[in-house]
Amino acid sequence: MNTALSIAQRIVSTFIVNAMAIIGGASIIGGIPVVKSALLAGVSACVTVVERLARASVDGNLTQTEISEAFIGVVPREDK
């Protein structure tokens, strides 16, 4: 349950971060309504993360590394 809550919180954060980037940038310049472009950016980012999580969980096991990779794309490697 703790993992599910963490994933949900991170998905909400992903939505907010991507929506804010659009509000502050391209939508103001491009003439597209700010709300529409923010929703599109946020939903698009969240769908990408959910897709990555689904692909990683096909084997029935979702590890913390796979969750981190879904959100950031790259997991830092520890030096040997």
Buried (B, 14 or more C-beta within 10 A) or exposed (E): EEEEEEBEEBBEEBBEEBBEBBBEEEBEEEEBEBEEBBBBBBEEBBEBBBEBBEEBBEEEEBEEEBBBBBBEEEEEEEEE
